[in-house]
Amino acid sequence: MSLPPDPAAQPAPPAAPQAVAVQAAGADPRPALPAPPRPRLLERRRGLWLGLFIAFIAICGVVLLGYVGNRIGPVALAVGVAAAMLPVPVLVSCFLWLDRYDPEPVQLLLLCFLWGAFVATGVALLVNTSAAWAFERWGVADELVGVLVAPVIEELMKAAFPIALLFLARRRFSGVTDGIVFCGLSATGFAMVENILYLGGYGYASGAAEGGVAGGALAVEAMFIGRVLFSGFGHPLFTAMVGIGLGIAARSADRRVRVLAPCVGLLLAMGLHAAWNLMATLAQDDAYYVLYGYFSVFMPIFLTVTGIVIWVRSWEGRLTERVLPAYAAAGWFSPPEVIALGTLGRRLSARAWARRVAGDAGAAAMRGYQFAATRLALVRDGLDRGLRRKPEEIEVALEEERALLSAIEAYRQVFTRRDPMTPPARWDGQRYHVVFPDGVPRPVDAPPLPVVPVPFLAQR
């Protein structure tokens, strides 16, 4: 891979001040590590707005839970909260697993979850209740609210905060992976609060009114199986369509794609949601509809999207292998380092090696090194693809690139010079300079295929 010829249009990475130390000699300086190079979501001057936003979410949460508790009763609310919380750790863990290559700030992920849980559900509840009241006055069956109104307002509100992030903090969008994670967490929060209402109100409260505590428990169990075990993927699946569209828009330099991709994703989410609700409405008269729709339509869609998500998850690893060779040619990385960043398996092997030779500090430094290298590949790919067009945007990207390269050098110093089984060596962008047992450094050509070092202990 070669760098673009026009440095004004496509800025090239800075020249390496020195070769990469593969296993250098000398004392270990143990430099202080810089903070992980992550751009802040909001600058300090926007802290007030962030505080107001968090307060707004908290108020929405208090009002929403108060309304639901007043409607279904404190006991039903407690039962609904306990039951609705059970699937949340599983779903959140899935999205965190998806976000392992370039993890987003926990605060940002939490805001997405809380937005879906309290703001999106509060607005959707208000709109759906108002629509049901209006449909009743107009003589229209209120079942149509779930088909015509609920999918529109619910998907729009779940995706509102991730869409705002695309415009206000676009640097946080690395691609489709981040879009799915942001939208999926928002949808998970929405599903949790919706399940509180269903499990506590339509489940326990309704069952207890007819059969006492035992009847309420039985009703909750039946509804939990139907809503959580068999269809708990519904909201995240629908809103993931928007996340895919946002991710495509974030990595495209075409303005038409930036506008159309999120719109198409939102329409797909609304369409799938409406079809799901229609299936549930028709199933009230004939269970055949739900069985046919579930196994013939939605399960294939769910499995297809799951396959796409697993494939997309490794995209950032493949990106590092495609982009970082340009930095290797400039001496910033050695070829095995680039290859070792390509998959999570290789990254975990590298962390195990760093822990063996440099302890917990080495493992932490390797983790920071890998995150910084991934971010560097994303920044460079954005420059190469023309995602940053304004001079000030390009300058910000170049400044971030320089900061990432400095951080990578600092992280690397913690675990280099530590492995007694590796000879001191340096990479200059073209050849290795290896210190042989006689103490004389000699140049060695790089092999045609970079060797991925798999750390191991010698058998004696």
Sine and cosine of phi, psi and omega as CSV:
sin_phi,cos_phi,sin_psi,cos_psi,sin_omega,cos_omega
0.00,0.00,0.72,-0.69,0.02,-1.00
-0.89,-0.45,0.42,-0.91,-0.02,-1.00
-0.98,0.22,0.47,-0.88,0.03,-1.00
-0.86,0.52,0.57,-0.82,-0.09,-1.00
-0.96,0.27,-0.38,0.92,-0.08,-1.00
-0.99,-0.16,0.99,-0.17,-0.06,-1.00
-0.93,0.36,-0.35,0.94,0.01,-1.00
-0.96,0.29,-0.65,0.76,0.00,-1.00
-0.99,0.12,-0.62,0.79,-0.03,-1.00
-0.77,-0.64,1.00,-0.02,-0.09,-1.00
-0.86,0.52,0.69,-0.72,0.00,-1.00
-1.00,0.03,0.41,-0.91,0.05,-1.00
-0.91,0.41,0.51,-0.86,0.00,-1.00
-0.90,0.44,0.49,-0.87,0.01,-1.00
-0.92,0.39,0.57,-0.82,-0.01,-1.00
-0.96,0.29,0.77,-0.64,0.02,-1.00
-0.95,0.32,-0.38,0.92,0.01,-1.00
-0.38,-0.92,0.28,-0.96,-0.02,-1.00
-0.94,0.34,0.38,-0.93,0.04,-1.00
-0.94,0.33,0.75,-0.66,0.04,-1.00
-0.99,0.12,0.95,-0.33,0.06,-1.00
-0.98,0.21,-0.71,0.70,0.08,-1.00
-0.38,-0.93,0.99,0.13,-0.13,-0.99
-0.99,0.13,0.36,-0.93,0.02,-1.00
-1.00,-0.04,0.25,-0.97,0.08,-1.00
0.94,-0.35,0.03,-1.00,-0.04,-1.00
-0.96,0.27,0.40,-0.92,0.00,-1.00
-1.00,0.05,0.93,-0.37,-0.04,-1.00
-0.96,0.28,-0.32,0.95,0.00,-1.00
0.73,0.68,0.88,0.48,-0.03,-1.00
-0.93,0.37,0.43,-0.90,0.06,-1.00
-0.93,0.36,0.73,-0.68,-0.04,-1.00
-0.98,0.21,0.61,-0.79,0.11,-0.99
-0.96,0.29,0.28,-0.96,0.10,-0.99
-0.89,0.45,0.54,-0.84,0.03,-1.00
-0.79,0.62,0.76,-0.64,-0.14,-0.99
-0.97,0.26,0.98,0.21,-0.01,-1.00
-0.88,-0.47,0.84,-0.54,0.05,-1.00
-0.88,0.47,0.65,-0.76,0.00,-1.00
-0.96,0.28,0.58,-0.82,0.03,-1.00
-0.90,0.43,-0.67,0.74,0.01,-1.00
-0.69,-0.73,0.61,-0.79,0.06,-1.00
-0.96,0.27,0.20,-0.98,-0.04,-1.00
-0.86,0.52,-0.57,0.82,-0.04,-1.00
-0.93,0.36,-0.23,0.97,0.06,-1.00
-0.98,-0.18,0.12,0.99,-0.02,-1.00
-0.86,0.51,-0.58,0.82,0.00,-1.00
-0.89,0.45,-0.69,0.72,0.00,-1.00
-0.91,0.42,-0.61,0.79,0.05,-1.00
-0.90,0.44,-0.68,0.73,0.04,-1.00
-0.88,0.47,-0.67,0.74,0.04,-1.00
-0.90,0.43,-0.61,0.80,0.01,-1.00
-0.91,0.41,-0.69,0.73,0.04,-1.00
-0.90,0.44,-0.66,0.75,0.04,-1.00
-0.89,0.46,-0.62,0.78,0.04,-1.00
-0.88,0.47,-0.69,0.72,0.03,-1.00
-0.90,0.45,-0.67,0.74,0.00,-1.00
-0.89,0.46,-0.68,0.74,0.02,-1.00
-0.89,0.46,-0.69,0.73,0.04,-1.00
-0.87,0.50,-0.65,0.76,0.00,-1.00
-0.90,0.43,-0.70,0.72,0.00,-1.00
-0.90,0.44,-0.72,0.70,-0.01,-1.00
-0.90,0.44,-0.69,0.73,-0.05,-1.00
-0.91,0.42,-0.76,0.65,0.00,-1.00
-0.91,0.42,-0.57,0.82,0.07,-1.00
-0.90,0.43,-0.67,0.74,0.02,-1.00
-0.90,0.44,-0.72,0.69,-0.01,-1.00
-0.91,0.42,-0.68,0.73,0.02,-1.00
-0.89,0.46,-0.63,0.78,0.03,-1.00
-0.93,0.37,-0.50,0.87,-0.05,-1.00
-0.98,0.18,-0.64,0.77,-0.10,-1.00
-0.94,-0.33,-0.19,0.98,0.01,-1.00
0.99,-0.14,0.46,-0.89,-0.07,-1.00
-0.91,0.42,-0.60,0.80,-0.01,-1.00
-0.92,0.38,-0.73,0.68,0.02,-1.00
-0.89,0.45,-0.59,0.81,0.04,-1.00
-0.89,0.45,-0.70,0.71,0.01,-1.00
-0.89,0.46,-0.67,0.74,0.03,-1.00
-0.90,0.43,-0.68,0.73,0.00,-1.00
-0.90,0.45,-0.67,0.75,0.01,-1.00
-0.90,0.44,-0.71,0.70,-0.02,-1.00
-0.89,0.46,-0.69,0.72,-0.03,-1.00
-0.95,0.30,-0.63,0.78,-0.05,-1.00
-0.94,0.33,-0.42,0.91,-0.01,-1.00
-0.97,0.24,-0.34,0.94,-0.11,-0.99
-0.86,0.52,-0.72,0.70,-0.04,-1.00
-0.99,0.16,-0.19,0.98,-0.11,-0.99
-0.88,0.48,-0.74,0.67,0.01,-1.00
-0.85,0.52,-0.57,0.82,0.00,-1.00
-0.92,0.39,-0.74,0.67,-0.02,-1.00
-0.92,0.40,-0.68,0.73,0.01,-1.00
-0.89,0.45,-0.65,0.76,0.02,-1.00
-0.88,0.47,-0.59,0.80,0.03,-1.00
-0.89,0.46,-0.67,0.74,-0.01,-1.00
-0.96,0.30,-0.56,0.83,0.08,-1.00
-0.92,0.38,-0.60,0.80,0.09,-1.00
-0.88,0.47,-0.62,0.78,0.01,-1.00
-0.92,0.39,-0.44,0.90,-0.14,-0.99
-0.98,-0.19,0.49,0.87,-0.14,-0.99
-0.99,0.13,-0.41,0.91,-0.04,-1.00
-0.94,0.34,-0.74,0.67,-0.01,-1.00
-0.72,-0.69,0.97,0.25,-0.13,-0.99
-0.87,0.49,0.66,-0.75,0.06,-1.00
-1.00,0.10,0.36,-0.93,0.02,-1.00
-0.84,0.54,0.67,-0.75,-0.02,-1.00
-0.86,0.51,-0.60,0.80,-0.02,-1.00
-0.87,0.49,-0.63,0.78,-0.01,-1.00
-0.94,0.35,-0.66,0.75,0.04,-1.00
-0.90,0.44,-0.64,0.77,0.01,-1.00
-0.91,0.42,-0.63,0.78,0.03,-1.00
-0.89,0.46,-0.64,0.77,0.04,-1.00
-0.88,0.48,-0.71,0.70,-0.01,-1.00
-0.89,0.46,-0.73,0.68,-0.04,-1.00
-0.92,0.39,-0.57,0.82,0.06,-1.00
-0.86,0.50,-0.76,0.65,0.01,-1.00
-0.90,0.44,-0.60,0.80,-0.08,-1.00
-0.94,0.33,-0.65,0.76,-0.18,-0.98
-0.90,-0.43,-0.71,0.70,-0.04,-1.00
-0.97,0.23,-0.78,0.62,-0.04,-1.00
-0.88,0.47,-0.70,0.72,0.00,-1.00
-0.92,0.39,-0.62,0.78,0.00,-1.00
-0.89,0.45,-0.73,0.68,0.01,-1.00
-0.91,0.42,-0.69,0.72,-0.01,-1.00
-0.89,0.45,-0.65,0.76,0.02,-1.00
-0.89,0.45,-0.66,0.75,0.02,-1.00
-0.90,0.43,-0.72,0.69,-0.03,-1.00
-0.92,0.38,-0.70,0.72,-0.02,-1.00
-0.91,0.43,-0.65,0.76,0.03,-1.00
-0.90,0.43,-0.68,0.74,0.02,-1.00
-0.90,0.43,-0.64,0.77,0.01,-1.00
-0.91,0.41,-0.64,0.77,0.03,-1.00
-0.89,0.45,-0.66,0.75,0.04,-1.00
-0.89,0.46,-0.68,0.73,0.00,-1.00
-0.92,0.38,-0.66,0.75,0.00,-1.00
-0.90,0.44,-0.60,0.80,0.01,-1.00
-0.91,0.42,-0.65,0.76,0.02,-1.00
-0.92,0.39,-0.55,0.84,-0.02,-1.00
-1.00,0.09,-0.07,1.00,-0.01,-1.00
0.98,0.22,0.39,0.92,0.02,-1.00
-0.98,-0.18,0.64,-0.77,0.00,-1.00
-0.86,0.52,0.78,-0.62,-0.05,-1.00
-0.95,0.32,-0.18,0.98,0.11,-0.99
-0.87,0.49,-0.44,0.90,-0.01,-1.00
-0.94,0.35,-0.30,0.95,0.07,-1.00
-0.87,0.50,-0.67,0.74,0.00,-1.00
-0.93,0.36,-0.31,0.95,-0.04,-1.00
-0.98,-0.20,-0.61,0.79,-0.11,-0.99
-0.98,-0.20,-0.52,0.86,-0.12,-0.99
-0.96,-0.27,-0.79,0.61,-0.10,-0.99
-0.83,0.56,-0.73,0.69,-0.01,-1.00
-0.87,0.50,-0.59,0.81,-0.05,-1.00
-0.94,0.35,-0.81,0.58,-0.09,-1.00
-0.94,0.33,-0.60,0.80,-0.05,-1.00
-0.93,0.36,-0.72,0.70,0.01,-1.00
-0.93,0.38,-0.60,0.80,0.03,-1.00
-0.90,0.44,-0.67,0.74,-0.04,-1.00
-0.96,0.27,-0.65,0.76,0.03,-1.00
-0.87,0.49,-0.60,0.80,-0.06,-1.00
-1.00,0.02,-0.12,0.99,-0.11,-0.99
-0.88,0.48,-0.72,0.69,-0.03,-1.00
-0.93,0.37,-0.72,0.69,0.10,-1.00
-0.85,0.52,-0.60,0.80,0.05,-1.00
-0.90,0.43,-0.66,0.75,0.04,-1.00
-0.89,0.46,-0.60,0.80,0.03,-1.00
-0.88,0.47,-0.60,0.80,0.00,-1.00
-0.87,0.50,-0.55,0.83,-0.02,-1.00
-1.00,-0.02,-0.57,0.82,-0.09,-1.00
-1.00,-0.03,-0.46,0.89,-0.02,-1.00
-0.63,-0.78,0.86,0.52,-0.10,-0.99
-0.89,0.46,-0.44,0.90,0.00,-1.00
-0.90,0.44,-0.33,0.95,0.02,-1.00
-0.98,0.18,-0.21,0.98,0.02,-1.00
-1.00,-0.05,0.97,-0.23,0.06,-1.00
-0.99,0.15,-0.43,0.90,-0.03,-1.00
0.29,-0.96,-0.45,-0.89,-0.06,-1.00
-0.88,0.48,-0.59,0.81,-0.02,-1.00
-0.84,0.54,-0.76,0.65,-0.02,-1.00
-0.91,0.42,-0.62,0.78,0.03,-1.00
-0.87,0.50,-0.70,0.71,0.01,-1.00
-0.91,0.41,-0.64,0.77,-0.02,-1.00
-0.91,0.41,-0.75,0.66,-0.01,-1.00
-0.88,0.48,-0.76,0.65,-0.03,-1.00
-0.93,0.36,-0.60,0.80,0.00,-1.00
-0.90,0.43,-0.65,0.76,0.03,-1.00
-0.93,0.36,-0.61,0.79,0.07,-1.00
-0.88,0.47,-0.68,0.73,0.01,-1.00
-0.92,0.39,-0.57,0.82,0.04,-1.00
-0.90,0.43,-0.68,0.73,0.07,-1.00
-0.89,0.46,-0.66,0.75,0.03,-1.00
-0.88,0.47,-0.74,0.68,-0.03,-1.00
-0.88,0.47,-0.59,0.81,-0.01,-1.00
-0.88,0.48,-0.76,0.65,-0.04,-1.00
-0.94,0.34,-0.61,0.79,0.05,-1.00
-0.89,0.47,-0.63,0.78,0.03,-1.00
-0.92,0.39,-0.51,0.86,0.08,-1.00
-0.86,0.51,-0.71,0.70,-0.01,-1.00
-0.91,0.42,-0.70,0.71,-0.05,-1.00
-0.95,0.31,-0.76,0.65,-0.06,-1.00
-0.94,0.35,-0.64,0.77,0.00,-1.00
-0.98,0.18,-0.69,0.72,-0.06,-1.00
-1.00,0.09,-0.91,0.41,-0.03,-1.00
-0.95,0.31,-0.31,0.95,0.02,-1.00
-1.00,-0.08,-0.99,0.16,-0.12,-0.99
-0.91,0.42,-0.77,0.63,-0.08,-1.00
-0.87,0.49,-0.72,0.70,0.00,-1.00
-0.92,0.40,-0.68,0.73,0.00,-1.00
-0.92,0.39,-0.63,0.78,-0.01,-1.00
-0.94,0.35,-0.50,0.86,0.02,-1.00
-0.91,0.42,-0.47,0.88,-0.02,-1.00
-0.98,-0.18,-0.60,0.80,-0.11,-0.99
-0.80,-0.60,0.27,0.96,0.01,-1.00
0.96,0.27,-0.33,-0.94,-0.05,-1.00
-0.88,0.47,-0.66,0.75,0.00,-1.00
-0.89,0.45,-0.66,0.75,0.04,-1.00
-0.90,0.43,-0.63,0.77,0.04,-1.00
-0.90,0.43,-0.67,0.74,0.02,-1.00
-0.89,0.45,-0.66,0.75,0.01,-1.00
-0.91,0.42,-0.64,0.77,0.01,-1.00
-0.91,0.40,-0.65,0.76,0.03,-1.00
-0.90,0.44,-0.66,0.75,0.00,-1.00
-0.89,0.46,-0.71,0.71,0.00,-1.00
-0.90,0.43,-0.69,0.73,-0.02,-1.00
-0.94,0.34,-0.55,0.83,0.04,-1.00
-0.89,0.46,-0.67,0.74,0.01,-1.00
-0.89,0.45,-0.69,0.72,-0.04,-1.00
-0.95,0.30,-0.70,0.71,-0.12,-0.99
-1.00,0.07,-0.53,0.85,-0.11,-0.99
-0.98,-0.21,-0.81,0.58,-0.09,-1.00
-0.94,0.34,-0.65,0.76,-0.08,-1.00
-0.99,-0.11,-0.42,0.91,-0.05,-1.00
-0.72,-0.69,0.36,0.93,0.02,-1.00
-0.91,0.42,-0.31,0.95,0.00,-1.00
-0.99,0.15,-0.10,0.99,-0.16,-0.99
-0.84,0.54,-0.88,0.47,-0.05,-1.00
-0.87,0.50,-0.74,0.67,0.05,-1.00
-0.87,0.50,-0.60,0.80,0.01,-1.00
-0.91,0.42,-0.72,0.69,-0.02,-1.00
-0.88,0.47,-0.77,0.63,-0.09,-1.00
-0.96,0.29,-0.33,0.94,0.08,-1.00
-0.87,0.49,-0.46,0.89,0.06,-1.00
-0.87,0.49,-0.66,0.76,0.05,-1.00
-0.92,0.39,-0.65,0.76,0.01,-1.00
-0.87,0.50,-0.64,0.77,0.04,-1.00
-0.89,0.45,-0.68,0.73,0.03,-1.00
-0.90,0.44,-0.65,0.76,0.03,-1.00
-0.91,0.42,-0.65,0.76,0.01,-1.00
-0.90,0.43,-0.65,0.76,0.04,-1.00
-0.90,0.44,-0.68,0.74,0.00,-1.00
-0.89,0.45,-0.61,0.79,-0.04,-1.00
-0.92,0.40,-0.48,0.88,-0.06,-1.00
-0.97,-0.24,0.25,0.97,-0.01,-1.00
-0.93,-0.38,0.65,-0.76,0.08,-1.00
-1.00,-0.03,-0.12,0.99,-0.01,-1.00
-1.00,0.09,0.85,-0.52,-0.05,-1.00
-0.89,0.45,-0.54,0.84,0.01,-1.00
-0.91,0.42,-0.65,0.76,0.03,-1.00
-0.92,0.40,-0.62,0.79,0.00,-1.00
-0.88,0.48,-0.52,0.85,0.00,-1.00
-1.00,0.04,-0.70,0.71,-0.12,-0.99
-0.96,0.27,-0.61,0.79,-0.08,-1.00
-0.87,0.50,-0.76,0.66,0.05,-1.00
-0.90,0.44,-0.60,0.80,0.00,-1.00
-0.91,0.42,-0.69,0.72,0.03,-1.00
-0.90,0.44,-0.68,0.73,0.04,-1.00
-0.87,0.49,-0.66,0.75,0.00,-1.00
-0.92,0.40,-0.66,0.75,0.03,-1.00
-0.90,0.43,-0.64,0.77,0.05,-1.00
-0.90,0.44,-0.67,0.74,0.02,-1.00
-0.88,0.47,-0.71,0.71,0.01,-1.00
-0.90,0.43,-0.66,0.75,-0.01,-1.00
-0.90,0.43,-0.71,0.71,0.03,-1.00
-0.90,0.44,-0.66,0.75,0.00,-1.00
-0.90,0.44,-0.70,0.71,0.01,-1.00
-0.90,0.44,-0.65,0.76,0.02,-1.00
-0.90,0.44,-0.64,0.77,0.03,-1.00
-0.89,0.45,-0.72,0.69,0.00,-1.00
-0.92,0.39,-0.59,0.80,0.06,-1.00
-0.89,0.45,-0.66,0.75,0.04,-1.00
-0.87,0.49,-0.69,0.72,0.02,-1.00
-0.92,0.40,-0.58,0.82,0.02,-1.00
-0.93,0.37,-0.70,0.71,0.01,-1.00
-0.92,0.40,-0.49,0.87,-0.03,-1.00
-0.93,0.37,-0.26,0.96,0.05,-1.00
-0.90,0.43,-0.45,0.89,0.03,-1.00
-0.99,-0.14,-0.51,0.86,-0.05,-1.00
-0.50,-0.87,0.91,-0.42,-0.03,-1.00
-0.90,0.43,-0.24,0.97,0.01,-1.00
-0.86,0.51,-0.58,0.81,-0.05,-1.00
-0.88,0.47,-0.72,0.70,-0.04,-1.00
-0.94,0.34,-0.60,0.80,0.02,-1.00
-0.91,0.41,-0.72,0.70,-0.01,-1.00
-0.91,0.42,-0.74,0.68,-0.03,-1.00
-0.90,0.43,-0.63,0.78,-0.05,-1.00
-0.92,0.40,-0.78,0.63,-0.12,-0.99
-1.00,0.07,-0.43,0.90,-0.06,-1.00
-0.99,-0.13,-0.37,0.93,-0.07,-1.00
-0.88,-0.47,-0.87,0.49,-0.19,-0.98
-0.98,0.22,-0.59,0.81,0.04,-1.00
-0.90,0.43,-0.70,0.72,0.10,-0.99
-0.86,0.51,-0.63,0.78,0.04,-1.00
-0.90,0.43,-0.69,0.72,0.00,-1.00
-0.89,0.47,-0.70,0.71,-0.01,-1.00
-0.92,0.39,-0.61,0.80,0.04,-1.00
-0.90,0.44,-0.73,0.68,0.01,-1.00
-0.90,0.43,-0.61,0.79,0.05,-1.00
-0.88,0.48,-0.68,0.73,0.06,-1.00
-0.88,0.47,-0.66,0.75,0.03,-1.00
-0.89,0.45,-0.66,0.75,-0.01,-1.00
-0.89,0.46,-0.68,0.73,0.01,-1.00
-0.90,0.43,-0.63,0.78,0.02,-1.00
-0.93,0.38,-0.68,0.74,-0.02,-1.00
-0.91,0.41,-0.53,0.85,-0.04,-1.00
-0.83,0.56,-0.58,0.82,-0.03,-1.00
-1.00,0.04,0.05,1.00,-0.06,-1.00
-0.89,0.46,-0.66,0.75,-0.04,-1.00
-0.92,0.39,-0.54,0.84,0.09,-1.00
-0.91,0.41,-0.68,0.73,0.04,-1.00
-0.91,0.42,-0.54,0.84,0.00,-1.00
-0.90,0.43,-0.65,0.76,0.01,-1.00
-0.88,0.47,-0.63,0.78,0.02,-1.00
-0.93,0.37,-0.43,0.90,-0.02,-1.00
-1.00,0.05,-0.56,0.83,-0.14,-0.99
-1.00,-0.10,-0.65,0.76,-0.15,-0.99
-0.94,0.34,-0.32,0.95,0.09,-1.00
-0.82,0.57,-0.47,0.88,0.07,-1.00
-0.90,0.44,-0.61,0.79,0.05,-1.00
-0.96,0.29,-0.53,0.84,0.07,-1.00
-0.90,0.43,-0.62,0.78,0.04,-1.00
-0.91,0.41,-0.42,0.91,0.05,-1.00
-1.00,-0.01,-0.04,1.00,0.06,-1.00
1.00,-0.06,0.14,0.99,-0.01,-1.00
-0.99,0.15,-0.49,0.87,0.03,-1.00
-0.73,-0.68,0.48,-0.88,0.20,-0.98
-1.00,0.00,0.44,-0.90,-0.02,-1.00
-0.81,0.59,-0.69,0.73,0.04,-1.00
-0.88,0.47,-0.53,0.85,0.04,-1.00
-0.89,0.46,-0.67,0.74,0.00,-1.00
-0.89,0.45,-0.72,0.69,-0.01,-1.00
-0.90,0.43,-0.60,0.80,-0.03,-1.00
-0.93,0.38,-0.22,0.98,0.03,-1.00
-1.00,-0.05,-0.04,1.00,-0.19,-0.98
-0.96,0.27,-0.50,0.86,-0.03,-1.00
-0.70,-0.72,0.33,-0.94,0.02,-1.00
-0.92,0.38,-0.55,0.83,0.04,-1.00
-0.87,0.49,-0.69,0.72,0.03,-1.00
-0.92,0.39,-0.61,0.79,0.01,-1.00
-0.91,0.42,-0.66,0.75,0.02,-1.00
-0.92,0.40,-0.60,0.80,0.07,-1.00
-0.89,0.45,-0.65,0.76,0.03,-1.00
-0.91,0.42,-0.62,0.79,0.03,-1.00
-0.92,0.39,-0.62,0.78,0.04,-1.00
-0.90,0.44,-0.65,0.76,0.05,-1.00
-0.90,0.44,-0.71,0.70,-0.01,-1.00
-0.89,0.45,-0.60,0.80,0.05,-1.00
-0.92,0.39,-0.60,0.80,-0.02,-1.00
-0.92,0.38,-0.64,0.77,-0.10,-1.00
-1.00,-0.05,-0.37,0.93,-0.08,-1.00
-0.69,-0.72,0.20,0.98,0.08,-1.00
0.96,0.30,-0.32,-0.95,-0.03,-1.00
-0.89,0.46,-0.58,0.82,0.02,-1.00
-0.89,0.45,-0.61,0.79,0.03,-1.00
-0.92,0.40,-0.66,0.75,0.03,-1.00
-0.90,0.43,-0.66,0.75,0.02,-1.00
-0.91,0.42,-0.65,0.76,0.02,-1.00
-0.92,0.40,-0.64,0.77,0.03,-1.00
-0.90,0.44,-0.63,0.78,0.03,-1.00
-0.89,0.45,-0.73,0.69,0.04,-1.00
-0.90,0.44,-0.62,0.78,0.05,-1.00
-0.87,0.50,-0.69,0.72,-0.02,-1.00
-0.92,0.39,-0.68,0.74,0.03,-1.00
-0.89,0.45,-0.68,0.73,-0.01,-1.00
-0.91,0.41,-0.64,0.77,0.02,-1.00
-0.91,0.42,-0.63,0.77,0.05,-1.00
-0.90,0.43,-0.69,0.73,0.03,-1.00
-0.90,0.44,-0.61,0.79,0.04,-1.00
-0.87,0.49,-0.69,0.73,0.02,-1.00
-0.89,0.46,-0.62,0.78,0.01,-1.00
-0.92,0.39,-0.66,0.75,0.02,-1.00
-0.90,0.44,-0.72,0.69,-0.01,-1.00
-0.91,0.41,-0.64,0.77,0.04,-1.00
-0.89,0.45,-0.62,0.79,0.06,-1.00
-0.89,0.45,-0.64,0.77,0.06,-1.00
-0.92,0.39,-0.67,0.74,-0.01,-1.00
-0.91,0.41,-0.56,0.83,-0.04,-1.00
-1.00,0.06,-0.05,1.00,0.02,-1.00
0.98,0.22,0.43,0.90,0.02,-1.00
-0.96,0.29,-0.40,0.92,0.07,-1.00
-0.95,-0.31,0.93,-0.36,-0.09,-1.00
-0.94,-0.33,-0.59,0.81,-0.03,-1.00
-0.96,0.29,0.57,-0.82,-0.01,-1.00
-0.82,0.57,-0.64,0.77,-0.01,-1.00
-0.93,0.36,-0.55,0.83,0.05,-1.00
-0.93,0.38,-0.65,0.76,0.03,-1.00
-0.90,0.43,-0.65,0.76,0.00,-1.00
-0.90,0.43,-0.65,0.76,0.04,-1.00
-0.89,0.46,-0.68,0.74,0.01,-1.00
-0.90,0.43,-0.66,0.75,0.01,-1.00
-0.92,0.40,-0.60,0.80,0.05,-1.00
-0.91,0.41,-0.66,0.75,0.06,-1.00
-0.90,0.43,-0.62,0.78,0.03,-1.00
-0.87,0.49,-0.71,0.70,0.01,-1.00
-0.90,0.44,-0.66,0.75,0.02,-1.00
-0.89,0.45,-0.64,0.77,0.01,-1.00
-0.92,0.40,-0.65,0.76,0.02,-1.00
-0.90,0.43,-0.64,0.77,0.05,-1.00
-0.91,0.41,-0.65,0.76,0.01,-1.00
-0.90,0.43,-0.64,0.76,0.01,-1.00
-0.88,0.48,-0.67,0.74,0.03,-1.00
-0.88,0.47,-0.66,0.75,-0.01,-1.00
-0.93,0.37,-0.69,0.72,0.04,-1.00
-0.87,0.50,-0.67,0.74,-0.08,-1.00
-0.89,0.46,-0.54,0.84,-0.06,-1.00
-0.89,0.45,-0.37,0.93,-0.07,-1.00
-0.96,0.28,-0.60,0.80,-0.10,-1.00
-0.94,-0.34,-0.06,1.00,0.14,-0.99
-0.99,0.13,0.27,-0.96,-0.02,-1.00
0.90,0.44,0.29,0.96,-0.10,-0.99
-0.93,-0.37,-0.39,0.92,-0.09,-1.00
-1.00,0.02,0.93,-0.37,-0.03,-1.00
-0.93,0.36,-0.22,0.97,-0.04,-1.00
-1.00,-0.01,-0.08,1.00,-0.02,-1.00
-0.93,-0.37,0.79,-0.61,-0.01,-1.00
-0.94,0.33,0.47,-0.88,0.09,-1.00
-0.86,0.51,0.72,-0.70,-0.04,-1.00
-0.41,-0.91,0.37,-0.93,0.04,-1.00
-0.68,-0.74,0.47,-0.88,0.04,-1.00
-0.89,-0.46,0.80,-0.60,-0.05,-1.00
-0.96,-0.28,0.17,0.99,-0.04,-1.00
0.98,-0.19,-0.31,0.95,-0.01,-1.00
-0.80,-0.61,-0.67,0.74,-0.09,-1.00
-0.63,-0.78,0.33,-0.94,0.14,-0.99
-1.00,0.01,0.55,-0.83,0.12,-0.99
-0.88,-0.48,0.98,-0.18,-0.15,-0.99
-0.97,-0.25,0.72,-0.70,0.08,-1.00
-1.00,0.07,0.92,-0.39,-0.04,-1.00
-0.98,0.18,0.19,-0.98,-0.04,-1.00
-0.83,0.55,-0.42,0.91,0.02,-1.00
-0.98,0.18,0.04,1.00,0.04,-1.00
1.00,0.06,0.03,1.00,-0.03,-1.00
-0.99,-0.15,0.83,-0.56,0.07,-1.00
-0.97,0.24,0.71,-0.70,0.00,-1.00
-0.75,-0.66,0.60,-0.80,0.04,-1.00
-0.97,0.26,0.64,-0.77,0.02,-1.00
-0.75,-0.67,0.79,-0.61,0.02,-1.00
-0.92,0.39,0.56,-0.83,0.06,-1.00
-0.94,0.34,0.62,-0.79,0.04,-1.00
-0.93,0.37,0.35,-0.94,-0.01,-1.00
-0.84,0.54,-0.63,0.78,0.06,-1.00
-0.92,-0.39,0.82,-0.58,0.01,-1.00
-0.86,0.51,0.67,-0.75,0.01,-1.00
-1.00,0.01,0.83,-0.56,0.05,-1.00
-1.00,0.08,0.92,-0.38,-0.02,-1.00
-0.93,0.36,0.86,-0.50,0.08,-1.00
-0.98,-0.17,0.96,-0.28,-0.10,-1.00
-0.89,0.46,0.65,-0.76,0.06,-1.00
-0.43,-0.90,0.33,-0.94,0.07,-1.00
-0.99,-0.11,0.70,-0.71,-0.01,-1.00
-0.92,0.39,0.64,-0.77,0.07,-1.00
-1.00,0.10,0.83,-0.56,-0.03,-1.00
-0.92,-0.38,0.00,0.00,0.00,0.00
